[in-house]
Structure formats: structure tokens, C-alpha cells
């Protein structure tokens, strides 16, 4: 048995030396994971058994290299869901929850049987969060990486939503035939030259293909906006996440492809993060 306070004190020092902000909070979070206790349960004990202490020390070593917490624990929260995470995909972030918030704002009838497409689905977080709010909706998630598709399928089963969605490997919407009421996407939007300068948790551990938006960061948006007239029903909405300062450029790309901006939503940090555009062209074949 090892004293809890001793473990935490040593861990805080290790994390501080690794230049991790809020080292004390992260040390406690890691110890909760290693022991299987919540914060209240951890507070009530004084000793940690050897197996738990070893698990904690190994996790601490990984975090000190700036490996993301979500890859160490293998899970993270998004919206109201608990999702599995893996290095094959981006880690779901609170910033992306603004897409679900604005979806609820522009589609307030949560009983409607929406068809939803998630391009670049990763963990499946956006599609699964949307389905959790719209009990009569169904959806399709597409990702270029087969490993990401497998992960999204596991998350669908984990959240009890597998019967209302499917996940496919493909390049954006190229393999799809039909139209959707809503398209969601958090595409790569970092300028290629800026990736190396990102925080180590991102630049070293998250997949570059999910980050790199080309020379100007807008490469994926050009492809997505161009595809919307063939993927949206008339009156359908596309909701896109973007980086700082990209809102006007993406809105302009939408206009060039017949999309009309209807809403914007900032994240909790005040950054304009989600853009909603509407397609009002001819409907054609529908999946709704």
C-alpha cells in the first residue's frame, strides 16, 4: 500500500516539470481513473494498493510526455455521452458541442424524423450526440479512415444508438447517393504550416489527416460546400465547425455553391465556431 498524498504530491511535481497546466487537477483525475473511484471516493481513502499505484505511475509517465489524457484513459465525455477514444481520430472537444447547440436552435422540433449525415465522423461524436437529442432521427457517418469507422461503430453500440445509424469509410460524400435533412462536419481546418506549432498533445498524438486543412485551412470546406447541392434536401441545413477567423471565408464558399447563411454559434470561449447554411435549391431524390 502507498499513501495517496505521497503519490499525488510526486505526480504534481512530475506534471509541473512537463509544463502541464493545472497539474494538481490532472494528477487527481489520473488517480481517479487508476483506482476506479470518483472524486468523492478518492477523498475518502488514504492508501492506494500496489496494483492501482502501478497503473497510476504508468499513466503518469505517458501524460508527462504530453500524451492526451483521453488516449491514456481511452475515453472522454462529449455532450451527454461517454465515448471511447483512440489515436486514430481527433479527441472530441467541448468546442464542437456548439454544433449540437445550434442544431437544436435551427431544428427545434426534436420529434421530427430527421436524416443526418456526419462527414469526417471520427469517434462519431457529432452524429451520436444529434441522435441522442432527436429520438426519431437516423444518420450516416463517413470517415476516410477505416479505423475511425470501427471506433464510431463501437461508440454507437456503447451509447445504445447503433440501430439508428451506420458508418462508412469514404472520401467525404463521394460514395453517397441521396439527400439528408442535416449535414454536420468538423473537417480539418488548421493551415498546414501551423500544425507543427500546435500544443504537443495535438501535434504529436492526434492524426494529421484530421487536422491539416491545406495551405489556407479551407481545402475541406471547398469540397464540402461544393457537395451540398447533391447531399441536402431543399431546405436542408449544413452545420460546419471552423477555426478562429474562418467564418467569413467559409460563408462565402457556401454562397458560391448556393447556400445561404442562417446562423452562427460561438463556443464557450467566445470564438465563432459553428456556421449554419441552408440549401433551397431543387430537391431531387431524398433520403428523408
C-alpha positions in Angstrom: 0.0 0.0 0.0 1.2 3.5 -0.8 0.0 6.8 0.8 -2.4 8.6 -1.5 -1.0 12.0 -0.7 2.6 10.9 -1.4 1.5 9.6 -4.8 -0.3 12.9 -5.6 2.5 15.1 -4.4 5.0 13.3 -6.6 2.7 13.3 -9.6 2.0 17.1 -9.3 5.7 17.7 -9.5 6.2 15.5 -12.5 3.3 17.2 -14.4 4.6 20.7 -13.5 8.0 19.8 -14.9 6.2 18.7 -18.1 4.7 22.2 -18.2 1.1 20.9 -17.9 -1.4 23.4 -16.7 -3.4 22.6 -13.6 -1.1 19.8 -12.7 -2.9 19.1 -9.4 -6.3 18.6 -11.0 -4.8 16.3 -13.7 -3.0 14.3 -11.1 -6.2 13.7 -9.2 -8.0 12.8 -12.4 -5.4 10.2 -13.3 -5.6 8.7 -9.8 -9.4 8.5 -10.0 -9.0 6.6 -13.3 -6.3 4.3 -11.9 -8.4 3.4 -8.8 -11.8 3.4 -10.5 -13.1 6.0 -7.9 -14.8 9.3 -8.4 -13.6 12.4 -6.7 -15.7 11.8 -3.6 -14.5 8.3 -3.3 -10.8 9.2 -3.7 -11.2 11.8 -1.0 -12.3 9.2 1.5 -9.3 6.9 1.2 -5.7 7.3 2.5 -3.9 4.4 0.9 -3.6 3.1 -2.7 -2.9 -0.6 -3.3 0.2 -1.6 -5.3 -1.7 -2.6 -8.5 -3.6 0.7 -8.6 -0.4 2.6 -7.8 1.5 0.9 -10.7 -1.4 1.7 -13.1 -1.2 5.3 -11.9 2.5 5.6 -12.4 2.4 4.2 -15.9 -0.3 6.6 -16.8 1.6 9.4 -15.3 4.7 8.6 -17.4 2.6 8.8 -20.5 1.0 12.1 -19.5 4.4 13.6 -18.8 5.3 13.1 -22.5 2.2 15.2 -23.2 0.1 12.3 -24.4 -3.5 13.4 -24.2 -5.5 12.3 -21.2 -8.2 10.8 -23.4 -5.8 8.5 -25.1 -4.4 7.3 -21.8 -7.8 6.6 -20.3 -9.4 5.5 -23.6 -12.5 7.6 -23.1 -13.9 11.1 -22.9 -17.2 12.9 -22.5 -19.0 14.7 -25.3 -22.4 16.3 -24.9 -24.2 13.9 -22.6 -22.3 10.8 -23.9 -19.3 8.8 -22.7 -17.3 7.9 -25.8 -14.3 5.6 -26.5 -11.3 7.4 -27.9 -8.2 6.2 -29.8 -5.3 7.8 -31.7 -7.0 7.0 -35.0 -9.3 10.1 -34.5 -9.4 13.5 -33.0 -10.4 13.7 -29.4 -14.0 15.2 -29.1 -13.8 18.7 -27.7 -16.3 20.9 -25.9 -15.9 23.5 -28.8 -17.7 21.0 -31.1 -20.7 20.9 -28.8 -21.7 24.3 -30.3 -22.7 22.4 -33.5 -25.3 20.4 -31.5 -26.5 23.6 -29.7 -27.1 25.4 -32.9 -28.7 22.3 -34.5 -31.3 22.4 -31.7 -31.8 26.1 -32.3 -32.5 25.8 -36.1 -34.4 22.4 -35.8 -36.4 22.9 -32.5 -38.9 20.1 -33.2 -37.0 17.2 -31.6 -39.7 14.7 -32.6 -39.2 15.1 -36.3 -37.7 12.1 -38.2 -34.6 13.8 -39.4 -32.0 12.2 -41.7 -28.5 13.3 -40.6 -25.1 13.0 -42.3 -21.8 13.4 -40.5 -18.8 14.0 -42.7 -15.5 13.2 -41.2 -17.2 11.5 -38.3 -14.1 10.4 -36.3 -15.4 9.0 -33.0 -19.0 9.5 -34.2 -19.5 12.2 -31.6 -21.5 14.7 -33.6 -23.8 12.2 -35.2 -24.4 10.3 -31.9 -25.0 13.5 -29.9 -27.5 14.6 -32.5 -29.3 11.3 -32.5 -29.4 11.4 -28.7 -31.5 14.6 -28.9 -33.7 13.6 -31.8 -35.2 10.2 -30.9 -36.9 9.7 -34.3 -33.8 10.6 -36.4 -31.3 8.3 -38.1 -28.0 9.0 -39.6 -24.9 8.1 -41.6 -21.3 8.9 -40.6 -18.4 8.9 -43.1 -14.7 8.9 -42.4 -11.7 8.4 -44.7 -10.0 6.1 -42.1 -11.5 2.6 -41.6 -10.1 2.5 -38.1 -12.2 5.6 -37.3 -15.2 4.0 -38.7 -14.7 0.9 -36.5 -14.4 3.2 -33.5 -17.5 5.1 -34.4 -19.4 1.8 -34.6 -18.2 0.8 -31.2 -19.4 4.2 -29.8 -22.8 3.7 -31.4 -23.1 0.4 -29.6 -21.7 1.9 -26.4 -24.3 4.7 -26.4 -27.2 2.4 -27.4 -27.7 4.2 -30.7 -26.4 1.6 -33.2 -29.9 0.8 -34.5 -30.4 4.3 -35.8 -27.1 4.9 -37.6 -24.4 3.4 -39.9 -20.8 4.3 -40.5 -19.0 4.1 -43.8 -15.4 4.5 -45.0 -15.1 7.0 -47.8 -13.9 10.4 -49.1 -16.4 12.9 -47.8 -19.7 12.4 -49.6 -18.3 10.8 -52.8 -19.8 7.3 -52.1 -23.3 8.6 -51.1 -26.4 8.6 -53.3 -29.3 10.5 -51.8 -30.1 13.6 -49.7 -30.2 14.5 -46.0 -32.1 17.0 -43.9 -28.9 17.9 -41.9 -25.2 17.6 -42.7 -22.8 18.0 -39.8 -19.0 18.3 -40.1 -15.9 19.2 -38.1 -13.4 19.0 -41.0 -9.6 19.6 -40.9 -9.1 23.4 -40.8 -5.6 24.0 -39.5 -3.3 25.6 -42.0 -0.5 23.1 -43.0 2.3 25.4 -41.9 0.7 25.8 -38.4 0.4 22.2 -37.4 4.0 21.8 -36.0 3.4 24.7 -33.7 0.3 23.3 -32.0 0.4 22.2 -28.4 2.2 18.8 -28.1 -0.9 16.9 -27.2 -2.2 17.7 -30.7 0.8 17.9 -32.9 2.5 14.7 -31.6 -0.5 12.5 -30.9 -3.6 13.4 -33.0 -3.8 12.3 -36.6 -2.5 14.9 -39.1 -5.1 14.0 -41.7 -7.8 15.2 -39.3 -6.0 18.5 -38.7 -4.5 19.6 -42.0 -6.8 21.9 -43.9 -4.3 22.7 -46.6 -2.3 25.9 -47.2 -5.1 28.2 -46.2 -7.1 25.8 -44.0 -10.1 25.8 -46.3 -9.4 22.8 -48.5 -12.1 20.6 -46.9 -14.7 23.4 -46.8 -14.4 23.8 -50.6 -15.1 20.1 -51.1 -18.0 20.1 -48.6 -19.7 23.2 -49.8 -19.5 22.0 -53.4 -21.1 18.7 -52.5 -24.0 20.2 -50.6 -26.4 20.7 -53.5 -26.3 17.0 -54.1 -26.4 15.9 -50.4 -29.1 18.2 -48.9 -32.8 18.2 -49.4 -34.4 21.5 -50.3 -34.5 23.5 -47.1 -31.8 21.3 -45.5 -29.0 22.6 -43.3 -25.3 22.1 -43.2 -23.6 22.9 -39.9 -19.8 23.3 -40.0 -17.2 23.8 -37.3 -14.3 26.1 -38.1 -11.2 27.7 -36.6 -10.6 31.3 -35.5 -11.2 33.8 -38.2 -12.5 31.4 -40.9 -16.2 32.2 -40.6 -16.4 34.8 -43.4 -14.4 32.8 -45.8 -16.5 29.6 -45.3 -19.7 31.6 -45.6 -18.5 33.0 -48.9 -17.7 29.5 -50.1 -21.2 28.5 -49.2 -22.7 31.4 -51.2 -20.7 30.4 -54.2 -22.5 27.0 -54.1 -26.0 28.2 -53.5 -26.0 28.0 -49.7 -27.5 30.8 -47.6 -26.1 31.5 -44.1 -28.8 31.4 -41.4 -27.0 31.2 -38.1 -23.7 31.3 -36.2 -22.8 30.0 -32.8 -19.8 30.8 -30.6 -18.2 28.3 -28.3 -17.8 28.8 -24.5 -14.6 30.7 -25.2 -16.5 33.2 -27.3 -15.0 32.0 -30.6 -17.4 31.8 -33.6 -17.2 28.1 -34.0 -20.4 26.8 -35.8 -21.8 28.1 -39.1 -25.3 27.1 -40.3 -26.1 27.4 -44.0 -29.3 26.3 -45.8 -29.9 24.9 -49.3 -33.0 26.0 -51.0 -32.5 24.5 -54.5 -34.4 21.7 -56.2 -34.8 18.6 -54.1 -34.4 15.6 -56.4 -34.1 12.2 -54.7 -34.5 12.3 -50.9 -33.5 10.0 -48.1 -35.8 11.9 -45.6 
